[in-house]
């Protein structure tokens, strides 16, 4: 039994496809995090590339044998895949920011844990909200949305047509700026309760000077914060679901701007 040789032009087309799909997989939330071993991420990128290559092969351009042009084209595809993964990570960054603000205000500023996804110390409340965001991300099949977005990207942006002179970079900067707005939305109900608690304790300290407000504020703020998080959990879930679903439209707009 003879093994057929793979044509060079088809192998080059696969490398171009693997550059875009692999960079997207490496920057994808959850699957591209530090908790996934490098070998698993490499296997996922290779598996996704093998599955998607027959679908996108008709959309790939005919390539020459020049190593320079192939390298530039693969670098171009890698940048596009990283941009797609970056757009998906912004929601998780906003969740982490909102949790850090809540943890600081409720007195958990020094209560940090190691986050395996981002590979650095993070607030305890940030880690809790990050796990909640991961569960919602998987339950809504948003990871499937990224695979569909990669196929749609080949229809809108064939390899070699990436242009950064348009509005793509300002659009990404706008999405990055929305991190703070979204983080405030997550933390606003709990921060309002803690602000009201601080106002009441300030009034009590004036009325009863012998009251040890400093010692009373720690358990009171922690209890009120956990109560506020529990009561607004449904609201946070709805907000997260809406933001995750909006990623699809954001990616389509990004492809249009490129």
DOLO-754938 format. One record per residue: residue in one letter; y, z negated, x negated of N, C-alpha, C in turn. Coordinates in steps of 0.05 Angstrom, whole numbers. Example, Ala and Ser with C-alpha at 12.3 -4.5 7.8 and 13.67 -1.06 7.14 Angstrom:
<pts>
type  n.c2  n.c3  n.c1  ca.c2  ca.c3  ca.c1  c.c2  c.c3  c.c1
a  -114  -156  -264  -90  -156  -246  -66  -156  -264
s  -45  -142  -257  -21  -143  -273  1  -157  -258
</pts>
This chain:
<pts>
type  n.c2  n.c3  n.c1  ca.c2  ca.c3  ca.c1  c.c2  c.c3  c.c1
x  -24  0  -17  0  0  0  25  0  -18
x  41  20  -15  65  23  -31  89  11  -17
x  105  -2  -32  130  -14  -22  152  7  -24
x  166  11  -2  188  30  -2  212  18  -15
x  225  34  -31  249  24  -44  272  23  -24
x  288  2  -26  312  -1  -9  334  16  -20
x  346  34  -3  368  50  -13  391  33  -23
x  404  42  -44  425  27  -56  449  24  -37
x  456  45  -22  478  43  -4  473  23  19
x  448  22  28  442  2  49  442  -26  38
x  433  -30  13  434  -57  2  463  -65  -2
x  480  -47  -10  509  -53  -13  521  -61  14
x  513  -46  35  523  -53  62  514  -81  70
x  489  -88  63  479  -115  69  495  -136  54
x  503  -131  29  519  -150  14  546  -154  27
x  558  -132  37  584  -135  50  581  -151  76
x  559  -146  91  554  -162  115  549  -191  108
x  534  -197  87  528  -224  79  552  -239  69
x  572  -225  58  596  -238  48  612  -249  71
x  615  -234  93  630  -244  116  614  -266  131
x  589  -260  136  573  -280  151  568  -305  135
x  563  -302  109  557  -325  92  582  -343  89
x  605  -332  85  629  -348  83  636  -362  109
x  631  -348  132  635  -361  158  616  -384  161
x  590  -380  154  571  -402  157  577  -425  139
x  587  -420  115  593  -441  96  617  -457  104
x  635  -446  120  659  -461  130  657  -469  159
x  635  -463  172  632  -470  200  630  -500  203
x  642  -511  224  639  -540  229  610  -548  233
x  603  -571  224  576  -583  226  557  -569  207
x  551  -544  210  532  -530  194  542  -526  165
x  568  -524  162  580  -521  135  589  -547  123
x  583  -569  135  592  -595  125  575  -605  102
x  585  -626  90  571  -636  66  545  -650  72
x  540  -657  98  515  -669  105  491  -650  105
x  497  -624  105  477  -603  104  472  -595  75
x  448  -597  64  444  -590  36  451  -561  30
x  458  -556  6  466  -529  -2  443  -509  2
x  418  -517  -3  396  -498  2  394  -491  31
x  398  -510  49  397  -505  78  419  -486  86
x  443  -491  76  466  -474  82  461  -445  72
x  450  -443  48  444  -416  38  423  -402  55
x  403  -417  63  382  -405  80  393  -397  107
x  411  -413  118  424  -406  144  441  -381  141
x  456  -380  119  473  -356  115  456  -331  112
x  434  -333  97  416  -310  93  403  -302  119
x  394  -322  135  381  -316  160  400  -303  180
x  424  -314  182  444  -301  200  451  -273  191
x  453  -269  165  459  -242  155  437  -222  161
x  412  -231  158  389  -213  164  387  -207  194
x  394  -226  211  393  -221  240  416  -203  249
x  440  -208  238  463  -193  247  466  -165  234
x  453  -161  211  457  -136  197  448  -111  213
x  425  -111  226  419  -88  243  439  -82  265
x  452  -103  275  471  -100  297  497  -88  287
x  506  -97  264  532  -88  254  530  -65  234
x  506  -57  227  503  -36  207  517  -10  215
x  516  -2  241  531  23  248  561  21  244
x  572  -4  244  600  -8  241  610  -9  212
x  591  -11  194  598  -13  165  604  14  154
x  624  15  136  632  41  124  611  49  103
x  612  75  96  596  85  74  608  77  48
x  592  66  30  602  55  5  594  73  -18
x  611  72  -39  603  85  -63  589  65  -82
x  583  73  -106  568  56  -124  586  42  -144
x  612  42  -139  631  29  -157  630  -1  -155
x  623  -15  -176  622  -45  -174  650  -57  -167
x  671  -45  -177  698  -56  -172  705  -55  -142
x  701  -32  -130  708  -29  -102  690  -46  -85
x  664  -49  -92  646  -66  -77  655  -95  -80
x  662  -104  -104  671  -132  -108  697  -138  -92
x  716  -119  -92  740  -123  -76  734  -125  -46
x  716  -108  -37  709  -108  -9  695  -134  -1
x  677  -144  -18  664  -169  -13  683  -193  -13
x  703  -192  -31  723  -213  -31  740  -212  -6
x  745  -188  4  760  -185  28  745  -196  52
x  719  -191  53  702  -201  74  699  -231  73
x  697  -242  48  695  -271  45  720  -285  56
x  743  -274  51  768  -287  61  768  -287  91
x  760  -265  103  759  -264  132  740  -284  144
x  716  -287  132  697  -307  142  708  -335  139
x  722  -341  117  734  -368  113  756  -373  134
x  771  -353  141  791  -356  161  779  -363  188
x  757  -350  195  743  -356  220  733  -385  221
x  721  -394  199  711  -421  198  734  -441  197
x  756  -434  185  780  -452  184  791  -456  212
x  792  -436  228  802  -438  255  784  -457  272
x  758  -458  266  741  -476  281  743  -505  272
x  750  -509  247  751  -537  236  777  -552  244
x  797  -537  255  822  -550  261  819  -571  282
x  802  -567  302  799  -586  324  787  -612  312
x  768  -610  294  756  -634  282  776  -649  265
x  794  -634  252  815  -647  236  834  -662  255
x  841  -651  278  858  -664  297  845  -689  308
x  819  -688  313  804  -712  323  804  -734  302
x  800  -726  277  801  -746  255  828  -759  252
x  849  -742  255  876  -753  253  882  -772  275
x  875  -765  300  880  -783  323  865  -809  320
x  840  -808  311  824  -832  307  836  -850  285
x  847  -837  264  859  -853  242  883  -868  252
x  899  -855  270  923  -868  281  915  -892  298
x  894  -888  315  885  -910  332  874  -933  315
x  858  -926  295  846  -947  278  867  -963  264
x  888  -950  255  910  -964  241  925  -983  259
x  930  -974  284  945  -990  302  929  -1014  313
x  903  -1011  315  887  -1033  326  878  -1053  305
x  885  -1048  280  879  -1067  259  854  -1059  242
x  845  -1035  244  822  -1026  229  830  -1008  206
x  853  -1013  194  863  -997  173  845  -998  148
x  832  -1021  143  815  -1024  120  785  -1020  127
x  779  -1015  152  751  -1011  161  744  -981  158
x  737  -973  134  731  -945  129  701  -941  124
x  691  -918  132  663  -911  127  662  -884  113
x  639  -877  101  636  -852  88  628  -831  108
x  644  -810  110  638  -788  128  622  -767  113
x  597  -762  121  581  -742  106  590  -714  110
x  605  -708  132  613  -681  137  637  -673  119
x  656  -691  116  680  -685  100  677  -696  71
x  657  -712  66  651  -723  39  674  -740  29
x  686  -756  46  707  -775  37  708  -799  57
x  721  -820  49  724  -843  66  742  -837  90
x  734  -846  113  750  -841  138  750  -866  155
x  768  -868  174  770  -891  191  746  -893  209
x  739  -918  216  716  -923  233  719  -909  260
x  743  -911  272  748  -898  298  748  -867  294
x  757  -857  272  756  -828  267  727  -819  266
x  710  -834  254  682  -826  252  669  -826  280
x  676  -846  296  665  -847  323  674  -823  339
x  700  -816  338  710  -793  353  699  -767  341
x  694  -767  315  683  -743  303  655  -738  312
x  639  -759  315  612  -756  326  613  -746  355
x  631  -757  370  635  -748  398  642  -718  399
x  659  -710  381  667  -681  380  643  -664  372
x  627  -673  354  603  -658  346  584  -654  369
x  579  -675  384  562  -673  407  572  -654  428
x  598  -655  433  610  -636  452  609  -608  442
x  614  -604  416  612  -578  403  585  -565  407
x  564  -581  403  536  -571  406  529  -567  435
x  537  -585  453  530  -583  481  542  -559  494
x  566  -550  485  579  -527  496  571  -501  482
x  552  -502  463  543  -479  448  566  -464  434
x  584  -478  423  607  -465  409  597  -452  384
x  575  -462  372  565  -448  348  555  -420  355
x  546  -416  379  539  -389  388  564  -371  390
x  586  -384  398  611  -369  401  619  -357  374
x  615  -372  352  622  -361  326  605  -337  318
x  580  -338  325  563  -314  320  572  -290  336
x  580  -294  361  590  -272  376  617  -262  365
x  633  -281  355  659  -274  343  655  -257  318
x  635  -262  303  630  -246  279  623  -217  286
x  607  -214  307  601  -187  316  626  -173  327
x  642  -188  342  666  -177  352  686  -170  330
x  685  -185  308  703  -179  286  697  -153  273
x  671  -144  273  665  -118  261  675  -95  279
x  676  -100  305  687  -80  323  717  -78  320
x  731  -101  317  760  -101  315  769  -96  286
x  754  -106  267  762  -104  238  738  -94  222
x  734  -68  220  713  -58  202  720  -66  173
x  701  -69  156  706  -77  128  726  -59  114
x  744  -71  101  764  -56  86  791  -53  100
x  793  -63  125  818  -59  140  833  -85  144
x  828  -105  127  842  -131  130  871  -128  120
x  890  -137  137  918  -134  130  932  -161  135
x  943  -174  114  956  -199  117  987  -197  121
x  996  -172  123  1025  -168  126  1035  -172  155
x  1016  -175  174  1024  -179  202  1029  -208  208
x  1021  -216  233  1026  -243  242  1003  -262  239
x  982  -254  224  958  -271  222  964  -297  208
x  978  -296  185  983  -320  170  1002  -339  186
x  1024  -330  198  1039  -348  215  1023  -359  239
x  1005  -344  249  988  -354  271  970  -376  262
x  958  -373  238  942  -395  227  958  -420  221
x  983  -416  212  1001  -439  207  1008  -453  233
x  1011  -437  254  1017  -449  280  993  -465  290
x  969  -455  286  945  -470  294  942  -495  278
x  949  -494  252  948  -518  235  968  -538  244
x  992  -529  253  1012  -547  262  1005  -561  288
x  988  -548  304  979  -560  329  960  -583  325
x  951  -587  299  933  -610  294  947  -636  302
x  973  -639  295  987  -663  300  992  -667  330
x  997  -645  344  1001  -647  373  975  -656  387
x  953  -643  379  927  -650  391  919  -678  383
x  924  -687  358  918  -714  350  933  -735  366
x  959  -729  372  975  -747  389  964  -748  417
x  954  -725  428  943  -725  455  918  -743  456
x  901  -742  435  878  -759  435  885  -789  433
x  905  -795  418  911  -824  413  932  -835  432
x  946  -818  447  968  -828  463  961  -850  483
x  939  -848  499  933  -869  518  928  -896  505
x  913  -896  483  907  -922  469  933  -932  456
x  949  -914  444  973  -923  432  993  -935  452
x  993  -924  476  1011  -935  497  1002  -963  505
x  976  -968  506  966  -995  513  973  -1014  490
x  969  -1006  465  975  -1023  443  1005  -1029  440
x  1021  -1009  447  1050  -1013  446  1059  -1033  468
x  1047  -1031  491  1053  -1050  513  1043  -1078  505
x  1020  -1079  491  1010  -1105  482  1029  -1118  462
x  1039  -1102  443  1058  -1112  424  1084  -1122  437
x  1093  -1107  458  1117  -1115  472  1113  -1142  486
x  1090  -1145  499  1085  -1170  513  1082  -1194  493
x  1069  -1189  471  1066  -1210  451  1093  -1217  439
x  1111  -1198  435  1137  -1203  425  1153  -1221  444
x  1151  -1215  470  1165  -1232  490  1153  -1260  491
x  1126  -1262  488  1114  -1289  488  1122  -1305  464
x  1126  -1291  441  1134  -1306  417  1162  -1317  420
x  1179  -1304  436  1205  -1314  441  1205  -1337  461
x  1187  -1335  481  1186  -1356  501  1172  -1380  490
x  1150  -1376  475  1134  -1398  464  1135  -1396  434
x  1154  -1407  420  1156  -1404  391  1132  -1415  376
x  1119  -1435  388  1096  -1447  375  1070  -1431  377
x  1071  -1409  393  1048  -1391  396  1044  -1375  371
x  1019  -1375  360  1013  -1360  336  1006  -1331  345
x  1027  -1315  347  1023  -1287  356  1008  -1271  336
x  1012  -1276  310  999  -1260  290  968  -1262  292
x  958  -1286  296  929  -1290  298  919  -1280  325
x  935  -1282  346  927  -1274  372  926  -1243  375
x  943  -1230  360  945  -1201  363  920  -1186  353
x  906  -1197  333  883  -1182  322  861  -1179  343
x  849  -1200  354  828  -1196  374  838  -1182  400
x  863  -1188  407  874  -1175  432  877  -1145  428
x  888  -1136  406  891  -1107  402  864  -1093  399
x  845  -1106  386  819  -1093  383  806  -1091  410
x  806  -1112  426  794  -1111  453  808  -1090  471
x  834  -1090  471  849  -1071  488  844  -1042  479
x  842  -1038  452  837  -1011  442  810  -1001  450
x  789  -1018  447  763  -1009  456  762  -1005  486
x  776  -1021  501  777  -1017  530  791  -991  537
x  813  -985  523  827  -960  527  810  -936  520
x  795  -938  497  778  -915  489  756  -911  509
x  744  -933  520  723  -930  540  733  -918  566
x  757  -926  575  768  -916  600  777  -887  598
x  785  -879  575  795  -851  571  775  -833  558
x  750  -841  557  729  -825  544  725  -799  559
x  726  -800  586  723  -775  602  746  -756  597
x  770  -767  595  793  -750  590  792  -737  562
x  783  -753  542  780  -742  515  759  -720  514
x  737  -724  529  715  -704  531  726  -678  543
x  741  -681  565  752  -657  578  771  -642  559
x  788  -658  545  807  -646  527  793  -631  503
x  772  -644  493  757  -632  471  743  -606  480
x  731  -607  504  718  -583  515  737  -560  518
x  761  -566  528  781  -545  532  790  -533  505
x  793  -550  485  802  -540  459  780  -523  446
x  755  -532  449  733  -517  437  729  -489  450
x  732  -489  476  729  -463  491  752  -444  483
x  776  -456  478  799  -439  470  796  -426  443
x  776  -435  427  773  -424  400  766  -394  402
x  751  -387  423  744  -358  426  768  -341  429
x  787  -349  446  812  -333  450  828  -333  424
x  828  -356  410  844  -357  385  832  -338  364
x  806  -336  363  794  -317  343  800  -288  351
x  799  -282  377  805  -255  386  834  -248  379
x  852  -267  382  880  -262  375  883  -259  345
x  868  -274  330  869  -272  301  860  -244  292
x  838  -235  303  828  -208  297  849  -186  304
x  862  -190  326  882  -171  335  906  -170  316
x  914  -194  306  937  -195  287  930  -184  259
x  904  -185  252  896  -174  227  892  -144  228
</pts>
